[in-house]
Amino acid sequence: MTEALVIDLASNEARRLGCSVRLPPARAELLFAIQRKYPEAASRNELMTALYGATEDHDFSERAIDAYVTRLRANVGPLGVRILNVYGTGYRLAFEDRAIDRPRRARRASPTKRAA
C-alpha cells in the first residue's frame, strides 16, 4: 500500500490523509507512474514512456522529466508526499506521517522609490 495516496486520473486529483490537490494532467500521470513502482524507484525512461508513449526515440530530454518532478514536488508536498532522487536511477516516493499545512510564500514587496 502506498501510504493511502490515491490518484484519480479522471479528475487529476491526488488525495492523502484527508487532503487533496488538483494536478495538471501530465503531472497526475507522472505521479501515477512513480506510485506504480513504489517502494522501488521509477527510472527516467519509464517515466518518459508513461508521459510520451512507448517509443525509443523520445523527442524530449530526460531533463524534461526533472522539470516535471520539480513542479510535482511543489504540488504534492502539502500532502506529506516526497519525491526522492535515486542517483543513477530516477525517482521514488516517500511519505511523511501527516499532511503538512504549508503557508504559501509571501510575495516580495516591490521596492519603493526613495524621495530625493
Buried (B, 14 or more C-beta within 10 A) or exposed (E): EBBEBEBBEEEBBBBBBEBBBEBEEBBBBBBBBBBEBBEEBBBBEBBBBBBBEEEEEBEEEEEBBBEBBEEBBEBBBBBBBEBEEEEEEBBBBEBBEEBEEEEEEEEEEEEEEEEE
